[in-house]
Amino acid sequence: MKEYYIYIMSSNNKNSIYIGVTNDLERRIYEHKNKLVKGFTQKYNCVNLVYYETHNQIVDAIYREKQLKNWNRIWKNQLIEKENPNWLDLSKDWE
């Protein structure tokens, strides 16, 4: 069964966050960290994986991504802090 991921990347100072969806979380995070992805994460240095969820259906993952993107920043911060109170980089040992 295929898995899909919703993920949140954060800048070191936590001022900027990025929400994305992918079917290969490790590859996608590698791309963000190594600035292979042009755009928001590169511009705002969002290099820390601070939150992710797994879904079995792409439609569910896309729905959740859109839902989270529409949340206000306080709700997003609370979601991150519920699972990762110190905003640690969850991918730091993946390399």
C-alpha positions as CSV (number, residue, x, y, z in Angstrom):
1,M,0.0,0.0,0.0
2,K,1.3,3.4,-1.0
3,E,1.8,6.1,1.7
4,Y,1.4,9.9,1.3
5,Y,2.7,12.4,3.7
6,I,1.7,15.9,4.8
7,Y,4.8,17.7,6.3
8,I,5.7,21.0,7.8
9,M,9.1,22.5,7.4
10,S,10.3,25.4,9.6
11,S,13.1,28.0,9.4
12,N,15.6,27.9,12.3
13,N,14.0,30.9,13.9
14,K,10.5,29.5,13.5
15,N,9.3,32.6,11.7
16,S,8.5,30.8,8.5
17,I,6.8,27.5,8.0
18,Y,6.0,25.5,4.8
19,I,3.3,22.8,4.4
20,G,3.6,20.3,1.6
21,V,2.5,16.8,0.5
22,T,4.6,14.0,-1.0
23,N,4.7,10.3,-1.6
24,D,8.4,10.1,-0.6
25,L,9.1,12.0,2.6
26,E,12.8,11.3,2.9
27,R,13.5,12.3,-0.7
28,R,11.4,15.5,-0.5
29,I,13.1,16.6,2.8
30,Y,16.5,16.0,1.3
31,E,15.5,18.2,-1.6
32,H,14.4,21.0,0.7
33,K,17.5,20.8,2.9
34,N,19.9,20.8,0.0
35,K,18.0,23.7,-1.7
36,L,17.2,21.6,-4.7
37,V,13.6,23.0,-4.6
38,K,13.3,26.6,-5.8
39,G,10.6,28.6,-4.1
40,F,9.4,29.3,-0.6
41,T,11.5,26.8,1.4
42,Q,14.7,27.9,-0.3
43,K,13.9,31.6,0.0
44,Y,12.9,31.4,3.7
45,N,15.4,28.7,4.7
46,C,12.8,26.2,5.8
47,V,15.1,23.3,6.5
48,N,13.7,21.6,9.6
49,L,11.1,18.9,9.4
50,V,9.0,19.7,12.5
51,Y,5.8,17.7,11.8
52,Y,4.4,15.1,9.4
53,E,1.4,12.8,9.0
54,T,0.9,9.7,7.0
55,H,-2.2,9.0,4.8
56,N,-3.1,6.0,2.7
57,Q,-4.9,7.9,0.0
58,I,-3.6,10.8,-2.0
59,V,-7.0,12.5,-2.0
60,D,-6.9,12.5,1.8
61,A,-3.4,13.8,1.9
62,I,-4.2,16.7,-0.5
63,Y,-7.4,17.5,1.5
64,R,-5.5,17.7,4.7
65,E,-2.7,19.8,3.2
66,K,-5.3,22.3,2.0
67,Q,-7.0,22.2,5.4
68,L,-3.8,23.0,7.2
69,K,-2.8,25.7,4.8
70,N,-6.1,27.5,5.6
71,W,-5.5,27.4,9.4
72,N,-4.2,30.4,11.2
73,R,-0.6,30.4,12.4
74,I,-1.6,29.8,16.1
75,W,-3.4,26.6,15.2
76,K,-0.4,25.4,13.0
77,N,2.0,26.2,15.9
78,Q,-0.3,24.2,18.3
79,L,-0.4,21.2,16.0
80,I,3.4,21.2,15.8
81,E,3.9,21.7,19.5
82,K,1.4,18.9,20.4
83,E,3.7,16.3,18.8
84,N,7.1,18.2,18.8
85,P,7.1,20.8,21.6
86,N,10.7,21.8,21.0
87,W,10.4,22.1,17.3
88,L,13.2,19.6,16.8
89,D,14.2,18.6,13.3
90,L,12.6,15.2,12.9
91,S,14.8,14.3,10.0
92,K,18.2,15.1,11.5
93,D,19.3,11.5,11.7
94,W,18.1,10.5,8.2
95,E,21.3,11.4,6.3
